[in-house]
Amino acid sequence: MKALIHGVAVGYTDEGNGTPLVFIHAFPLSKAMWQPQVDALKDTYRVVTIDLGGHGESDIVLWHDSLDDFAKQVIHLLDHLGIAQAVFVGLSMGGYTLFSIYRNYSHRVKAMVLADTRAQADSEEGKAGRTSMAEVAFKDGASAIADIMLPKLLAPSTLEHRPELVEQVRQMILDTSTAGIVVDLVAMAARPDSTDLLSTITCPTLVIVGEDDQTTPVTQSKFIADRISGATLVTIAGAGHLSNLEQPDGFSHALESFLKNIEN
Ligand code: MLT
């Protein structure tokens, strides 16, 4: 589905009824990464997924190059759908976007799930890495980015034994425009440190991480969970950075238990 919001086409899905759950994808993927969770949860909840600008079916707005712009885009979609408050699930860059949503629109957040993400800003070395990756994207396109990113996104065992999943993730990266990839890199490099935000978070929070996550290791999720009052940390065995795709049942089960708890 697509909506025209403030003159910009935004790709999204909206299925089911009940408490709204809003899923925000990782770099450089799309809403398609959430299909296992849509399938598992749409009979019980209203499940919304969104393509951030330049991903999937969403237009890119080149001068919207901050995580705050992504956050605004998510909130505009919720306004369009008439959703005042939701449970948000963000994985990695989706988690960075979620920090921005909480910082700017905490009244819209009923609860949140921070998956395979980190609170700290990029180091100087990390920022330089973003610049090099943007140069590769301009020069060699999304397929070169897929070659760089796949080993960062998936656990070694997934890369070795699950060729279909590897291809599915590669295709999602190939479907992302070069401009979209570059805008993400600029936005992530410029994002603020969210460490101080953590102790101000008062909504129910679940932190999830794949035990083999190489990009945002378990220590990063522990850092987040230790600083948010009442947060729960769930580690998913047999998963890397894309824990929701590598172990969809384990991820969805952790989500369902969390959702049941907050509704009781
Ligand atoms: C992601 O999965 O969204 C990215 O790997 C996050 C990052 O590069 O910091």
Residues whose N, C-alpha, C, O or C-beta is under 5 A from the ligand:
A	BS01	MLT	A26 F27 L91 S92 M93 T215
